[in-house]
């Protein structure tokens, strides 16, 4: 589509009382000093079609002001433009006028404080809705700004949207699967993906690394805590303690035999004593077992639930996306059905009107005989009816096809709603289980073995046996009992010291385990970081292909589609470069030239759509690139009034 300005008229617009410019669809230079109204012409054009000024703002004043900068009342502010659209003239006119009302009991009208807009197309009054629809049918506002304002693409569009537009323009259709298959160095990455997307797999790898980092951060503190429990004040000769314990036990055994001889009536003494020793040993073993089980209680279950949670979240996200896409298709089809209904009414109401010239001989200019005229009428009616029938059949066929699609997408959305609800409920259940595990883990962080019923029962058994053994001692053996008590105390002291050895050995073993665990985590992190590097390498490679494909579409401007980070990774971007210099650092002339290069490419992509380009500060540019569209140059000169040259 080719759009050119043929004529533009301004009346009471931003201080310009009357102005008419006949562009005649040609390139035009508008000269004048600053504040003579050059930019106002561009403002008027944008306001007429999009209710905005040249800076894309809607909150600007178009009214003529008096010397106190107050709007002059009772003026009608109007802009009219005749466009040449693919060779056809279309005239648009828009007027802003104040609303004045006469309140009850007053003679004079008062300004209501609001304004109204009136619209015409080809001199026919139309509603605002129809006016906007007509403009949008010709060219949508977003596309208009893209192909008419050289600074719009680089300065008023967010970089992600610029990147999306460029990707569409370049028609980069290489898929991740094609890259993974065609490049041997990504073979391992392809295996690791296991059907997942690069983005999802990267999230999984990052999450694993974060989790391992958290685990690794805790280990030095645990090692330090365990190390502080070790005895470092002095050296203990555990070998001598073992010998001393043996000696004490031998002495105790002699006393026990002596007591047995004395207490012949208490044959149960030794049996109970052995039972007590066994029970104490079992008590110690149970304590170690319970403490070990507690430390490993929640790990496997938590990992399993977290994996399940990740899978459910991914599935839920995919279902929601599909649901929204289906809804959009249903809305589009319903809109098309409404259009078909209107088209059916138009076709159905078509009436055949005979052209009087059809009944006149082109050679002799005489009217045909009645029979000949009837023959021509029948032929025209037959052709008209066939054409009308064909139009109706085509509408019916397309309507039936749309109904099939709507039914299919409606059924699919209903099914997706059910699936989304089921997945969401499963996800809530898993999340609740994870919270429950964490709460239990927090509550039981300080583990007291004495709170375990099994341990309490065993301790009770030991206490009962001890009480029974104590009762077997006769009052008559006070002296030997005293010696026995003495020996037992010494044995206890030695055993406590030896027990410390066992504890320290267990602590050292645990420290070694933690050190090994830290090493294992480091190895796993290295493996994951290697996978992370592969993902980054893949992304860099793909972006480079995309970048080269995109840049092949432009002559002056090039685009950088990714940046290197300090950690050698990459992050997506969309930065324009002019002769290798970042867009933000070049002068205004090069910014405009870069914008024109972009407009050339976008115009070709959007089905060779062109529209007038307004170039402000044109005096800073020596030569423009070849442009297949109408150029309106706004040039700052010493002319005290506007001077217009049509090339």
Secondary structure, DSSP 8 states (H G I E B T S, - for coil): -BEEEEEEEEEEETTEEEEEEE-TTS-EEEEE-TTSSHHHHHHHHHHHHHS--TTS-S----S-B-TTS-B-TT--EEEEEEEEETTEEEEEEEEEEEEEE--TT-SS-EEEEEEEEEEEETTEEE-HHHHHHHHHHH--HHHHHHHH-TTHHHHSS-HHHHHHHHHHHHT----HHHHHHH-GGGHHHHHHHTT--HHHHHHHHHHHHHHHHHHHHHHHHHHHHHHHTS--SS---HHHHHHHHHHHHHHHHHHHHHHHHHTTT-THHHHHHHHHHHHHHHHHHHHHHHHHHHHTSSHHHHHHHHHHHHHHHHHHHHHHHHHHHHHHHHHHHHHHHHHHHHHHHHHHT------GGGGB-TTT--B--HHHHHHHHHHHHHHHHHHHHHHHHHHHHHHHHHHHHHHHHHHHHHHHHHHHHHHHHHHHHHHHHHHHHHHHHHHTSS--GGG-HHHHHHHHHHHHHHHHHHHTS-GGGHHHHHHHHHHHHHHHHHHHHHHHHHHHHHHHHHHHHHHHHHHHHHHHHHHHHHHHHHHHHHHHHHHHHHHHHHHTT-SSEEEEEEEE-TTS-EEEEEEEEETTEEGGGS-HHHHHHHHHHHHHHHHHHTTT-B--EEETTGGG-S-----SS-EEEEEE-S-SS-EEEE-
